[in-house]
Amino acid sequence: MAKYSMTRDQLYHYIKTYGISKVKVGRIIKISKQELDNLFAPPKI
């Protein structure tokens, strides 16, 4: 959340909308860092 300056709800919205991989381990949700970085990377021209 801090890396992308987003709230938890905004981050969860992007995860759901773009189908980012996630795994629930107990109370913690682990998100694919590589997929998230690719989503928020600047566009290539």
PDB file of N, CA, C and O in Angstrom:
ATOM      1  N   MET A   1       0.831  -1.183   0.000  1.00  0.00           N
ATOM      2  CA  MET A   1       0.000   0.000   0.000  1.00  0.00           C
ATOM      3  C   MET A   1       0.877   1.248   0.000  1.00  0.00           C
ATOM      4  O   MET A   1       0.605   2.202  -0.729  1.00  0.00           O
ATOM      5  N   ALA A   2       1.920   1.241   0.810  1.00  0.00           N
ATOM      6  CA  ALA A   2       2.782   2.420   0.901  1.00  0.00           C
ATOM      7  C   ALA A   2       3.572   2.626  -0.399  1.00  0.00           C
ATOM      8  O   ALA A   2       3.812   3.762  -0.809  1.00  0.00           O
ATOM      9  N   LYS A   3       3.972   1.530  -1.041  1.00  0.00           N
ATOM     10  CA  LYS A   3       4.778   1.638  -2.261  1.00  0.00           C
ATOM     11  C   LYS A   3       4.017   2.353  -3.367  1.00  0.00           C
ATOM     12  O   LYS A   3       4.607   3.123  -4.125  1.00  0.00           O
ATOM     13  N   TYR A   4       2.725   2.110  -3.470  1.00  0.00           N
ATOM     14  CA  TYR A   4       1.919   2.693  -4.539  1.00  0.00           C
ATOM     15  C   TYR A   4       1.043   3.848  -4.057  1.00  0.00           C
ATOM     16  O   TYR A   4       0.253   4.383  -4.835  1.00  0.00           O
ATOM     17  N   SER A   5       1.165   4.237  -2.808  1.00  0.00           N
ATOM     18  CA  SER A   5       0.381   5.342  -2.220  1.00  0.00           C
ATOM     19  C   SER A   5      -1.120   5.117  -2.435  1.00  0.00           C
ATOM     20  O   SER A   5      -1.823   5.982  -2.957  1.00  0.00           O
ATOM     21  N   MET A   6      -1.588   3.947  -2.025  1.00  0.00           N
ATOM     22  CA  MET A   6      -2.999   3.583  -2.182  1.00  0.00           C
ATOM     23  C   MET A   6      -3.559   3.115  -0.857  1.00  0.00           C
ATOM     24  O   MET A   6      -2.823   2.706   0.042  1.00  0.00           O
ATOM     25  N   THR A   7      -4.871   3.182  -0.754  1.00  0.00           N
ATOM     26  CA  THR A   7      -5.538   2.619   0.412  1.00  0.00           C
ATOM     27  C   THR A   7      -5.717   1.123   0.180  1.00  0.00           C
ATOM     28  O   THR A   7      -5.535   0.635  -0.936  1.00  0.00           O
ATOM     29  N   ARG A   8      -6.067   0.416   1.216  1.00  0.00           N
ATOM     30  CA  ARG A   8      -6.288  -1.030   1.121  1.00  0.00           C
ATOM     31  C   ARG A   8      -7.426  -1.320   0.147  1.00  0.00           C
ATOM     32  O   ARG A   8      -7.333  -2.244  -0.661  1.00  0.00           O
ATOM     33  N   ASP A   9      -8.502  -0.532   0.222  1.00  0.00           N
ATOM     34  CA  ASP A   9      -9.646  -0.763  -0.655  1.00  0.00           C
ATOM     35  C   ASP A   9      -9.298  -0.533  -2.126  1.00  0.00           C
ATOM     36  O   ASP A   9      -9.772  -1.268  -2.992  1.00  0.00           O
ATOM     37  N   GLN A  10      -8.479   0.473  -2.416  1.00  0.00           N
ATOM     38  CA  GLN A  10      -8.064   0.724  -3.796  1.00  0.00           C
ATOM     39  C   GLN A  10      -7.238  -0.447  -4.323  1.00  0.00           C
ATOM     40  O   GLN A  10      -7.421  -0.896  -5.454  1.00  0.00           O
ATOM     41  N   LEU A  11      -6.333  -0.928  -3.486  1.00  0.00           N
ATOM     42  CA  LEU A  11      -5.484  -2.046  -3.884  1.00  0.00           C
ATOM     43  C   LEU A  11      -6.320  -3.296  -4.149  1.00  0.00           C
ATOM     44  O   LEU A  11      -6.105  -3.978  -5.152  1.00  0.00           O
ATOM     45  N   TYR A  12      -7.259  -3.602  -3.277  1.00  0.00           N
ATOM     46  CA  TYR A  12      -8.132  -4.763  -3.472  1.00  0.00           C
ATOM     47  C   TYR A  12      -8.980  -4.613  -4.734  1.00  0.00           C
ATOM     48  O   TYR A  12      -9.270  -5.607  -5.399  1.00  0.00           O
ATOM     49  N   HIS A  13      -9.377  -3.396  -5.071  1.00  0.00           N
ATOM     50  CA  HIS A  13     -10.147  -3.152  -6.294  1.00  0.00           C
ATOM     51  C   HIS A  13      -9.314  -3.535  -7.527  1.00  0.00           C
ATOM     52  O   HIS A  13      -9.803  -4.215  -8.429  1.00  0.00           O
ATOM     53  N   TYR A  14      -8.055  -3.092  -7.554  1.00  0.00           N
ATOM     54  CA  TYR A  14      -7.181  -3.437  -8.679  1.00  0.00           C
ATOM     55  C   TYR A  14      -6.940  -4.937  -8.751  1.00  0.00           C
ATOM     56  O   TYR A  14      -6.900  -5.503  -9.844  1.00  0.00           O
ATOM     57  N   ILE A  15      -6.781  -5.586  -7.612  1.00  0.00           N
ATOM     58  CA  ILE A  15      -6.560  -7.029  -7.583  1.00  0.00           C
ATOM     59  C   ILE A  15      -7.755  -7.761  -8.183  1.00  0.00           C
ATOM     60  O   ILE A  15      -7.584  -8.694  -8.967  1.00  0.00           O
ATOM     61  N   LYS A  16      -8.943  -7.348  -7.824  1.00  0.00           N
ATOM     62  CA  LYS A  16     -10.157  -7.994  -8.322  1.00  0.00           C
ATOM     63  C   LYS A  16     -10.387  -7.681  -9.803  1.00  0.00           C
ATOM     64  O   LYS A  16     -10.725  -8.572 -10.583  1.00  0.00           O
ATOM     65  N   THR A  17     -10.204  -6.423 -10.184  1.00  0.00           N
ATOM     66  CA  THR A  17     -10.475  -5.997 -11.553  1.00  0.00           C
ATOM     67  C   THR A  17      -9.518  -6.629 -12.554  1.00  0.00           C
ATOM     68  O   THR A  17      -9.945  -7.086 -13.615  1.00  0.00           O
ATOM     69  N   TYR A  18      -8.231  -6.658 -12.230  1.00  0.00           N
ATOM     70  CA  TYR A  18      -7.230  -7.142 -13.177  1.00  0.00           C
ATOM     71  C   TYR A  18      -6.803  -8.583 -12.932  1.00  0.00           C
ATOM     72  O   TYR A  18      -5.898  -9.074 -13.606  1.00  0.00           O
ATOM     73  N   GLY A  19      -7.425  -9.267 -11.993  1.00  0.00           N
ATOM     74  CA  GLY A  19      -7.155 -10.687 -11.777  1.00  0.00           C
ATOM     75  C   GLY A  19      -5.756 -10.985 -11.283  1.00  0.00           C
ATOM     76  O   GLY A  19      -5.138 -11.955 -11.721  1.00  0.00           O
ATOM     77  N   ILE A  20      -5.244 -10.160 -10.372  1.00  0.00           N
ATOM     78  CA  ILE A  20      -3.918 -10.376  -9.808  1.00  0.00           C
ATOM     79  C   ILE A  20      -3.967 -11.611  -8.898  1.00  0.00           C
ATOM     80  O   ILE A  20      -4.916 -11.794  -8.136  1.00  0.00           O
ATOM     81  N   SER A  21      -2.938 -12.449  -8.989  1.00  0.00           N
ATOM     82  CA  SER A  21      -2.878 -13.667  -8.181  1.00  0.00           C
ATOM     83  C   SER A  21      -2.759 -13.329  -6.701  1.00  0.00           C
ATOM     84  O   SER A  21      -2.026 -12.418  -6.316  1.00  0.00           O
ATOM     85  N   LYS A  22      -3.492 -14.079  -5.875  1.00  0.00           N
ATOM     86  CA  LYS A  22      -3.409 -13.897  -4.431  1.00  0.00           C
ATOM     87  C   LYS A  22      -3.621 -15.240  -3.752  1.00  0.00           C
ATOM     88  O   LYS A  22      -4.289 -16.126  -4.284  1.00  0.00           O
ATOM     89  N   VAL A  23      -3.035 -15.372  -2.560  1.00  0.00           N
ATOM     90  CA  VAL A  23      -3.152 -16.589  -1.776  1.00  0.00           C
ATOM     91  C   VAL A  23      -3.438 -16.180  -0.344  1.00  0.00           C
ATOM     92  O   VAL A  23      -2.738 -15.332   0.210  1.00  0.00           O
ATOM     93  N   LYS A  24      -4.453 -16.768   0.258  1.00  0.00           N
ATOM     94  CA  LYS A  24      -4.790 -16.449   1.634  1.00  0.00           C
ATOM     95  C   LYS A  24      -4.114 -17.466   2.553  1.00  0.00           C
ATOM     96  O   LYS A  24      -4.320 -18.673   2.431  1.00  0.00           O
ATOM     97  N   VAL A  25      -3.303 -16.946   3.475  1.00  0.00           N
ATOM     98  CA  VAL A  25      -2.593 -17.781   4.439  1.00  0.00           C
ATOM     99  C   VAL A  25      -3.036 -17.306   5.822  1.00  0.00           C
ATOM    100  O   VAL A  25      -2.516 -16.325   6.353  1.00  0.00           O
ATOM    101  N   GLY A  26      -4.006 -18.018   6.392  1.00  0.00           N
ATOM    102  CA  GLY A  26      -4.563 -17.575   7.672  1.00  0.00           C
ATOM    103  C   GLY A  26      -5.305 -16.265   7.486  1.00  0.00           C
ATOM    104  O   GLY A  26      -6.234 -16.181   6.683  1.00  0.00           O
ATOM    105  N   ARG A  27      -4.899 -15.248   8.224  1.00  0.00           N
ATOM    106  CA  ARG A  27      -5.529 -13.931   8.105  1.00  0.00           C
ATOM    107  C   ARG A  27      -4.833 -13.046   7.076  1.00  0.00           C
ATOM    108  O   ARG A  27      -5.332 -11.972   6.738  1.00  0.00           O
ATOM    109  N   ILE A  28      -3.695 -13.487   6.584  1.00  0.00           N
ATOM    110  CA  ILE A  28      -2.879 -12.674   5.680  1.00  0.00           C
ATOM    111  C   ILE A  28      -3.178 -13.051   4.230  1.00  0.00           C
ATOM    112  O   ILE A  28      -3.311 -14.230   3.902  1.00  0.00           O
ATOM    113  N   ILE A  29      -3.283 -12.036   3.364  1.00  0.00           N
ATOM    114  CA  ILE A  29      -3.447 -12.261   1.935  1.00  0.00           C
ATOM    115  C   ILE A  29      -2.141 -11.890   1.259  1.00  0.00           C
ATOM    116  O   ILE A  29      -1.680 -10.754   1.364  1.00  0.00           O
ATOM    117  N   LYS A  30      -1.540 -12.858   0.561  1.00  0.00           N
ATOM    118  CA  LYS A  30      -0.286 -12.620  -0.140  1.00  0.00           C
ATOM    119  C   LYS A  30      -0.604 -12.370  -1.610  1.00  0.00           C
ATOM    120  O   LYS A  30      -1.341 -13.124  -2.245  1.00  0.00           O
ATOM    121  N   ILE A  31      -0.023 -11.288  -2.131  1.00  0.00           N
ATOM    122  CA  ILE A  31      -0.297 -10.839  -3.492  1.00  0.00           C
ATOM    123  C   ILE A  31       0.971 -11.010  -4.322  1.00  0.00           C
ATOM    124  O   ILE A  31       2.076 -10.825  -3.812  1.00  0.00           O
ATOM    125  N   SER A  32       0.820 -11.357  -5.586  1.00  0.00           N
ATOM    126  CA  SER A  32       1.962 -11.512  -6.484  1.00  0.00           C
ATOM    127  C   SER A  32       2.603 -10.148  -6.730  1.00  0.00           C
ATOM    128  O   SER A  32       2.004  -9.281  -7.366  1.00  0.00           O
ATOM    129  N   LYS A  33       3.818  -9.962  -6.225  1.00  0.00           N
ATOM    130  CA  LYS A  33       4.528  -8.689  -6.357  1.00  0.00           C
ATOM    131  C   LYS A  33       4.848  -8.404  -7.816  1.00  0.00           C
ATOM    132  O   LYS A  33       4.718  -7.266  -8.266  1.00  0.00           O
ATOM    133  N   GLN A  34       5.262  -9.416  -8.557  1.00  0.00           N
ATOM    134  CA  GLN A  34       5.638  -9.229  -9.952  1.00  0.00           C
ATOM    135  C   GLN A  34       4.450  -8.760 -10.794  1.00  0.00           C
ATOM    136  O   GLN A  34       4.594  -7.857 -11.617  1.00  0.00           O
ATOM    137  N   GLU A  35       3.282  -9.365 -10.594  1.00  0.00           N
ATOM    138  CA  GLU A  35       2.099  -8.958 -11.352  1.00  0.00           C
ATOM    139  C   GLU A  35       1.675  -7.538 -10.999  1.00  0.00           C
ATOM    140  O   GLU A  35       1.269  -6.775 -11.875  1.00  0.00           O
ATOM    141  N   LEU A  36       1.766  -7.183  -9.725  1.00  0.00           N
ATOM    142  CA  LEU A  36       1.395  -5.842  -9.290  1.00  0.00           C
ATOM    143  C   LEU A  36       2.365  -4.809  -9.858  1.00  0.00           C
ATOM    144  O   LEU A  36       1.939  -3.741 -10.296  1.00  0.00           O
ATOM    145  N   ASP A  37       3.670  -5.114  -9.856  1.00  0.00           N
ATOM    146  CA  ASP A  37       4.659  -4.204 -10.436  1.00  0.00           C
ATOM    147  C   ASP A  37       4.414  -4.017 -11.929  1.00  0.00           C
ATOM    148  O   ASP A  37       4.538  -2.906 -12.445  1.00  0.00           O
ATOM    149  N   ASN A  38       4.068  -5.091 -12.622  1.00  0.00           N
ATOM    150  CA  ASN A  38       3.783  -4.994 -14.057  1.00  0.00           C
ATOM    151  C   ASN A  38       2.554  -4.134 -14.319  1.00  0.00           C
ATOM    152  O   ASN A  38       2.520  -3.384 -15.295  1.00  0.00           O
ATOM    153  N   LEU A  39       1.556  -4.233 -13.467  1.00  0.00           N
ATOM    154  CA  LEU A  39       0.327  -3.460 -13.642  1.00  0.00           C
ATOM    155  C   LEU A  39       0.590  -1.964 -13.490  1.00  0.00           C
ATOM    156  O   LEU A  39       0.059  -1.162 -14.259  1.00  0.00           O
ATOM    157  N   PHE A  40       1.403  -1.582 -12.509  1.00  0.00           N
ATOM    158  CA  PHE A  40       1.630  -0.171 -12.226  1.00  0.00           C
ATOM    159  C   PHE A  40       2.903   0.387 -12.874  1.00  0.00           C
ATOM    160  O   PHE A  40       3.274   1.532 -12.616  1.00  0.00           O
ATOM    161  N   ALA A  41       3.566  -0.402 -13.704  1.00  0.00           N
ATOM    162  CA  ALA A  41       4.767   0.080 -14.397  1.00  0.00           C
ATOM    163  C   ALA A  41       4.368   1.131 -15.432  1.00  0.00           C
ATOM    164  O   ALA A  41       3.275   1.067 -15.994  1.00  0.00           O
ATOM    165  N   PRO A  42       5.254   2.100 -15.685  1.00  0.00           N
ATOM    166  CA  PRO A  42       4.951   3.095 -16.705  1.00  0.00           C
ATOM    167  C   PRO A  42       4.827   2.436 -18.085  1.00  0.00           C
ATOM    168  O   PRO A  42       5.508   1.448 -18.360  1.00  0.00           O
ATOM    169  N   PRO A  43       3.975   2.969 -18.939  1.00  0.00           N
ATOM    170  CA  PRO A  43       3.776   2.349 -20.259  1.00  0.00           C
ATOM    171  C   PRO A  43       5.036   2.423 -21.103  1.00  0.00           C
ATOM    172  O   PRO A  43       5.791   3.392 -21.027  1.00  0.00           O
ATOM    173  N   LYS A  44       5.256   1.391 -21.909  1.00  0.00           N
ATOM    174  CA  LYS A  44       6.406   1.357 -22.812  1.00  0.00           C
ATOM    175  C   LYS A  44       5.970   1.872 -24.168  1.00  0.00           C
ATOM    176  O   LYS A  44       4.937   1.472 -24.704  1.00  0.00           O
ATOM    177  N   ILE A  45       6.766   2.753 -24.704  1.00  0.00           N
ATOM    178  CA  ILE A  45       6.421   3.363 -26.010  1.00  0.00           C
ATOM    179  C   ILE A  45       7.320   2.806 -27.083  1.00  0.00           C
ATOM    180  O   ILE A  45       7.198   3.183 -28.248  1.00  0.00           O
TER     181      ILE A  45
END
